[in-house]
Amino acid sequence: MPRKKTLAAQVGEYTALALLLPISTFVGYGLGYLLDRLFHTHFLYLVFLLFGIASGLIQVIRELARDPENDGGS
């Protein structure tokens, strides 16, 4: 039987999970913006923004699927 996590550990896990999607979105946008400035284009920020959103969603889904205490939201 696994040990019960402390409240601080649970707060840390769910805070990191909540920040995962916005941070990956901003990182994707930032990389695209910098590449747009470097190559004098106007579309890479959108491409990398979409990549950031997709990667953030994938990571959130992986973390929720990995959580053994998650019983489907009930």
PyMOL commands that set and color helices and strands:
alter all, ss='L'
color gray80, all
select helices_A, chain A and resi 7-39+44-66
alter helices_A, ss='H'
color red, helices_A
deselect
rebuild
show_as cartoon
